[in-house]
Amino acid sequence: MKGVQNVDLSWSDSQPGTYDIYRDDTLLAAAVGGTTYTDDLGVKGGGGYTYRVCRAGTTTCSNTTEVTF
């Protein structure tokens, strides 16, 4: 849908596994075995979000990334 927000995330890891995806410090989803995730927000207009990816069940996380529309 034209104008609807979505965010494509990708990361690299030498030991692929399961990852927890966080948006604005809230668990959004789990990515199993992959290193990409698309967050289809389904909203139009401006806005800002923060994302980070963590190894599932740990505090080993990426740096926070900010996305602004």
TIMI-2910 file (N, C-alpha, C, CB; in pm, 1 decimal, decimal comma, always signed):
<rs>
+----------+----------+----------+----------+----------+----------+----------+----------+----------+----------+----------+----------+------+
!      n_x !      n_y !      n_z !     ca_x !     ca_y !     ca_z !      c_x !      c_y !      c_z !     cb_x !     cb_y !     cb_z ! resn !
+----------+----------+----------+----------+----------+----------+----------+----------+----------+----------+----------+----------+------+
!    +84,7 !   -116,7 !     +0,0 !     +0,0 !     +0,0 !     +0,0 !    +89,6 !   +123,5 !     +0,0 !    -96,6 !     -0,5 !   +121,9 !  Met !
!    +64,5 !   +214,7 !    -88,7 !   +146,7 !   +332,7 !   -104,1 !   +138,6 !   +422,1 !    +19,2 !   +105,0 !   +409,9 !   -228,0 !  Lys !
!   +255,8 !   +466,0 !    +66,4 !   +262,4 !   +557,8 !   +178,1 !   +257,5 !   +493,5 !   +314,5 !   +154,0 !   +653,1 !   +167,7 !  Gly !
!   +246,9 !   +361,3 !   +322,1 !   +241,1 !   +292,1 !   +450,4 !   +383,7 !   +262,8 !   +497,4 !   +157,8 !   +160,5 !   +439,4 !  Val !
!   +409,3 !   +286,5 !   +623,7 !   +542,6 !   +268,4 !   +679,7 !   +579,5 !   +120,8 !   +692,5 !   +551,6 !   +335,8 !   +815,4 !  Gln !
!   +702,3 !    +89,0 !   +653,1 !   +760,5 !    -40,8 !   +684,3 !   +910,5 !    -22,1 !   +699,1 !   +727,1 !   -146,8 !   +574,2 !  Asn !
!   +971,6 !   -105,4 !   +780,2 !  +1114,0 !    -95,4 !   +809,1 !  +1177,8 !   -230,6 !   +780,7 !  +1139,3 !    -50,9 !   +956,8 !  Val !
!  +1281,4 !   -230,7 !   +696,2 !  +1357,2 !   -351,9 !   +666,2 !  +1482,7 !   -353,5 !   +752,0 !  +1393,2 !   -360,0 !   +515,0 !  Asp !
!  +1496,2 !   -455,7 !   +835,1 !  +1613,4 !   -471,1 !   +920,8 !  +1698,1 !   -586,0 !   +868,7 !  +1572,1 !   -495,7 !  +1068,5 !  Leu !
!  +1829,2 !   -571,6 !   +878,1 !  +1919,4 !   -682,5 !   +847,1 !  +2040,6 !   -671,7 !   +937,8 !  +1961,7 !   -681,7 !   +696,6 !  Ser !
!  +2099,8 !   -785,6 !   +968,6 !  +2216,1 !   -790,1 !  +1057,0 !  +2300,4 !   -910,0 !  +1018,1 !  +2173,7 !   -797,6 !  +1207,3 !  Trp !
!  +2421,2 !   -914,0 !  +1070,0 !  +2507,3 !  -1028,8 !  +1044,4 !  +2552,4 !  -1086,9 !  +1177,4 !  +2629,4 !   -989,1 !   +956,8 !  Ser !
!  +2574,9 !  -1216,1 !  +1177,3 !  +2620,2 !  -1285,1 !  +1297,4 !  +2694,0 !  -1410,1 !  +1253,1 !  +2500,8 !  -1320,0 !  +1393,0 !  Asp !
!  +2807,5 !  -1436,3 !  +1312,6 !  +2886,1 !  -1553,2 !  +1274,1 !  +2823,2 !  -1683,1 !  +1321,9 !  +3026,6 !  -1541,5 !  +1328,8 !  Ser !
!  +2727,8 !  -1674,5 !  +1414,3 !  +2659,0 !  -1792,4 !  +1466,7 !  +2508,2 !  -1770,6 !  +1460,2 !  +2703,5 !  -1822,6 !  +1612,2 !  Gln !
!  +2450,7 !  -1787,4 !  +1340,1 !  +2306,7 !  -1764,8 !  +1326,1 !  +2224,9 !  -1848,2 !  +1425,6 !  +2262,9 !  -1796,9 !  +1183,7 !  Pro !
!  +2115,3 !  -1791,0 !  +1468,8 !  +2028,1 !  -1858,9 !  +1563,7 !  +1893,4 !  -1791,8 !  +1566,4 !  +2089,6 !  -1860,6 !  +1703,5 !  Gly !
!  +1839,3 !  -1774,9 !  +1685,6 !  +1711,1 !  -1707,7 !  +1703,1 !  +1737,6 !  -1569,9 !  +1763,4 !  +1614,5 !  -1791,8 !  +1793,9 !  Thr !
!  +1667,7 !  -1471,0 !  +1712,2 !  +1688,0 !  -1332,3 !  +1753,7 !  +1555,8 !  -1270,7 !  +1797,8 !  +1750,3 !  -1249,7 !  +1639,5 !  Tyr !
!  +1562,4 !  -1186,3 !  +1898,2 !  +1447,2 !  -1108,1 !  +1942,1 !  +1458,4 !   -969,5 !  +1880,0 !  +1439,4 !  -1099,9 !  +2098,6 !  Asp !
!  +1351,1 !   -923,7 !  +1817,9 !  +1345,4 !   -792,8 !  +1755,0 !  +1266,0 !   -700,3 !  +1846,3 !  +1281,6 !   -800,5 !  +1612,4 !  Ile !
!  +1324,7 !   -586,8 !  +1881,3 !  +1258,6 !   -489,2 !  +1968,0 !  +1233,1 !   -359,8 !  +1892,2 !  +1343,4 !   -461,5 !  +2093,6 !  Tyr !
!  +1111,6 !   -307,5 !  +1907,8 !  +1077,9 !   -173,0 !  +1859,6 !  +1041,3 !    -91,1 !  +1982,3 !   +959,6 !   -175,2 !  +1753,2 !  Arg !
!  +1108,6 !    +22,0 !  +1999,3 !  +1082,6 !   +111,2 !  +2113,2 !  +1085,5 !    +33,1 !  +2245,4 !   +945,7 !   +182,2 !  +2096,1 !  Asp !
!  +1185,9 !    -54,0 !  +2259,3 !  +1210,0 !   -133,6 !  +2380,7 !  +1098,9 !   -232,6 !  +2414,5 !  +1229,5 !    -42,0 !  +2496,9 !  Asp !
!  +1014,0 !   -263,8 !  +2317,6 !   +910,0 !   -364,3 !  +2336,0 !   +935,7 !   -479,1 !  +2239,6 !   +768,2 !   -303,6 !  +2314,0 !  Thr !
!   +933,1 !   -601,6 !  +2290,5 !   +955,0 !   -717,4 !  +2204,9 !   +849,4 !   -720,6 !  +2095,7 !   +952,5 !   -848,1 !  +2287,1 !  Leu !
!   +897,4 !   -724,3 !  +1972,0 !   +809,7 !   -718,9 !  +1856,1 !   +790,5 !   -857,9 !  +1795,5 !   +866,1 !   -622,7 !  +1751,3 !  Leu !
!   +899,3 !   -931,6 !  +1779,9 !   +892,8 !  -1061,1 !  +1712,4 !  +1021,5 !  -1138,3 !  +1737,0 !   +868,6 !  -1043,2 !  +1560,7 !  Ala !
!  +1019,6 !  -1263,5 !  +1696,4 !  +1139,9 !  -1346,3 !  +1697,5 !  +1171,3 !  -1385,3 !  +1553,7 !  +1121,7 !  -1473,2 !  +1788,1 !  Ala !
!  +1298,5 !  -1376,6 !  +1518,3 !  +1344,1 !  -1420,2 !  +1386,6 !  +1424,7 !  -1547,5 !  +1408,2 !  +1429,5 !  -1308,4 !  +1313,6 !  Ala !
!  +1382,1 !  -1655,5 !  +1346,1 !  +1446,8 !  -1785,6 !  +1366,2 !  +1532,8 !  -1819,1 !  +1245,6 !  +1341,7 !  -1896,9 !  +1390,4 !  Val !
!  +1663,8 !  -1832,7 !  +1268,8 !  +1755,0 !  -1878,1 !  +1164,9 !  +1786,5 !  -1778,5 !  +1055,4 !  +1700,5 !  -1996,8 !  +1103,9 !  Gly !
!  +1729,7 !  -1661,6 !  +1059,3 !  +1754,4 !  -1562,8 !   +954,9 !  +1823,3 !  -1439,9 !  +1009,8 !  +1624,9 !  -1523,4 !   +887,8 !  Gly !
!  +1862,6 !  -1353,3 !   +919,3 !  +1925,7 !  -1228,4 !   +959,8 !  +1857,8 !  -1108,3 !   +893,7 !  +2074,8 !  -1230,7 !   +924,9 !  Thr !
!  +1728,2 !  -1123,1 !   +866,6 !  +1649,1 !  -1011,3 !   +814,6 !  +1509,5 !  -1015,4 !   +877,7 !  +1639,7 !  -1017,2 !   +658,0 !  Thr !
!  +1448,3 !   -899,1 !   +881,8 !  +1311,7 !   -889,0 !   +932,4 !  +1251,0 !   -762,0 !   +874,9 !  +1307,8 !   -888,2 !  +1089,8 !  Tyr !
!  +1124,7 !   -767,8 !   +833,8 !  +1052,1 !   -649,5 !   +788,1 !   +939,9 !   -621,1 !   +885,5 !   +996,7 !   -668,8 !   +644,1 !  Thr !
!   +939,8 !   -499,3 !   +938,2 !   +834,3 !   -454,1 !  +1028,0 !   +735,1 !   -373,2 !   +946,0 !   +892,0 !   -369,8 !  +1147,1 !  Asp !
!   +620,6 !   -433,5 !   +916,0 !   +514,1 !   -364,9 !   +843,3 !   +426,7 !   -293,3 !   +945,0 !   +429,7 !   -465,0 !   +756,5 !  Asp !
!   +454,3 !   -165,5 !   +964,8 !   +384,0 !    -89,0 !  +1067,1 !   +238,0 !    -63,1 !  +1031,6 !   +454,4 !    +42,0 !  +1089,8 !  Leu !
!   +208,1 !    -52,6 !   +902,3 !    +69,8 !    -36,2 !   +859,4 !     +8,9 !    +99,7 !   +890,1 !    -12,9 !   -140,2 !   +922,1 !  Gly !
!    +93,9 !   +199,9 !   +912,7 !    +42,4 !   +334,2 !   +938,4 !   +100,3 !   +430,3 !   +835,4 !    +76,9 !   +380,7 !  +1082,9 !  Val !
!    +30,8 !   +540,3 !   +814,9 !    +77,2 !   +644,1 !   +722,6 !   +122,5 !   +765,1 !   +802,5 !    -34,3 !   +683,6 !   +621,7 !  Lys !
!   +196,8 !   +852,7 !   +736,3 !   +239,7 !   +976,4 !   +798,8 !   +377,7 !   +966,2 !   +860,0 !   +141,6 !  +1017,2 !   +903,4 !  Gly !
!   +412,0 !  +1067,2 !   +938,0 !   +543,3 !  +1072,9 !  +1000,5 !   +547,4 !   +995,3 !  +1130,7 !   +583,0 !  +1216,3 !  +1025,0 !  Gly !
!   +667,9 !   +976,5 !  +1178,7 !   +684,8 !   +906,8 !  +1305,2 !   +829,2 !   +865,6 !  +1322,2 !   +593,0 !   +784,7 !  +1313,1 !  Gly !
!   +862,6 !   +821,5 !  +1440,0 !   +997,7 !   +776,4 !  +1467,7 !   +995,2 !   +654,0 !  +1557,2 !  +1079,5 !   +887,7 !  +1532,0 !  Gly !
!  +1090,8 !   +564,7 !  +1535,3 !  +1097,6 !   +439,0 !  +1608,9 !  +1243,8 !   +405,3 !  +1635,9 !  +1027,6 !   +324,4 !  +1530,4 !  Tyr !
!  +1267,1 !   +326,1 !  +1740,5 !  +1399,7 !   +272,6 !  +1765,1 !  +1391,8 !   +120,9 !  +1757,7 !  +1455,4 !   +319,7 !  +1902,7 !  Thr !
!  +1497,6 !    +60,8 !  +1706,0 !  +1503,6 !    -84,4 !  +1691,3 !  +1634,9 !   -136,3 !  +1747,3 !  +1487,9 !   -125,7 !  +1543,3 !  Tyr !
!  +1630,4 !   -259,8 !  +1796,3 !  +1752,2 !   -333,6 !  +1829,1 !  +1721,1 !   -481,5 !  +1815,2 !  +1803,8 !   -299,4 !  +1973,6 !  Arg !
!  +1826,1 !   -556,8 !  +1788,6 !  +1816,6 !   -701,0 !  +1769,8 !  +1903,7 !   -767,2 !  +1875,4 !  +1860,0 !   -743,5 !  +1625,2 !  Val !
!  +1848,4 !   -866,7 !  +1944,6 !  +1921,4 !   -937,1 !  +2050,2 !  +1920,3 !  -1086,9 !  +2022,4 !  +1859,8 !   -907,3 !  +2189,5 !  Cys !
!  +2025,8 !  -1154,2 !  +2064,5 !  +2021,6 !  -1300,5 !  +2063,5 !  +1910,2 !  -1340,2 !  +2159,3 !  +2161,3 !  -1365,1 !  +2105,1 !  Arg !
!  +1824,4 !  -1429,5 !  +2117,0 !  +1706,6 !  -1467,5 !  +2195,9 !  +1745,3 !  -1508,1 !  +2337,4 !  +1631,4 !  -1582,1 !  +2127,8 !  Ala !
!  +1675,2 !  -1451,6 !  +2433,8 !  +1692,5 !  -1487,3 !  +2573,1 !  +1819,3 !  -1435,6 !  +2637,7 !  +1689,1 !  -1632,0 !  +2585,7 !  Gly !
!  +1889,8 !  -1342,5 !  +2571,8 !  +2013,3 !  -1288,3 !  +2628,4 !  +2008,8 !  -1136,2 !  +2628,9 !  +2135,8 !  -1337,9 !  +2549,3 !  Thr !
!  +2113,5 !  -1077,9 !  +2683,5 !  +2128,8 !   -932,1 !  +2678,3 !  +2233,4 !   -892,6 !  +2574,5 !  +2168,0 !   -876,7 !  +2816,8 !  Thr !
!  +2270,8 !   -986,1 !  +2486,0 !  +2364,3 !   -957,6 !  +2377,0 !  +2284,6 !   -897,1 !  +2262,7 !  +2441,0 !  -1086,9 !  +2330,7 !  Thr !
!  +2298,8 !   -764,8 !  +2246,2 !  +2214,5 !   -692,1 !  +2151,3 !  +2296,6 !   -601,4 !  +2060,9 !  +2110,5 !   -610,1 !  +2225,5 !  Cys !
!  +2235,6 !   -565,6 !  +1949,7 !  +2294,0 !   -465,7 !  +1860,4 !  +2281,5 !   -328,7 !  +1926,0 !  +2224,6 !   -467,2 !  +1720,3 !  Ser !
!  +2347,4 !   -233,1 !  +1866,7 !  +2324,5 !    -94,5 !  +1905,0 !  +2183,2 !    -56,6 !  +1862,5 !  +2430,7 !     +0,8 !  +1840,6 !  Asn !
!  +2126,1 !    +42,8 !  +1926,6 !  +1993,3 !    +90,6 !  +1890,5 !  +2002,1 !   +169,0 !  +1759,3 !  +1933,2 !   +178,8 !  +2003,9 !  Thr !
!  +1907,2 !   +143,8 !  +1670,5 !  +1897,3 !   +214,2 !  +1543,7 !  +1769,4 !   +294,9 !  +1542,5 !  +1901,6 !   +116,0 !  +1424,4 !  Thr !
!  +1780,4 !   +421,8 !  +1500,3 !  +1662,1 !   +507,7 !  +1494,0 !  +1614,4 !   +518,2 !  +1349,9 !  +1692,5 !   +648,3 !  +1551,7 !  Glu !
!  +1483,3 !   +512,3 !  +1331,5 !  +1420,3 !   +526,1 !  +1201,7 !  +1317,3 !   +638,4 !  +1212,4 !  +1354,5 !   +391,4 !  +1155,1 !  Val !
!  +1323,0 !   +732,8 !  +1119,4 !  +1228,8 !   +844,8 !  +1119,0 !  +1163,4 !   +855,0 !   +982,8 !  +1299,4 !   +977,5 !  +1155,4 !  Thr !
!  +1032,7 !   +873,8 !   +981,3 !   +958,2 !   +892,2 !   +857,8 !   +915,0 !  +1036,0 !   +846,0 !   +837,0 !   +798,9 !   +851,8 !  Phe !
+----------+----------+----------+----------+----------+----------+----------+----------+----------+----------+----------+----------+------+
</rs>
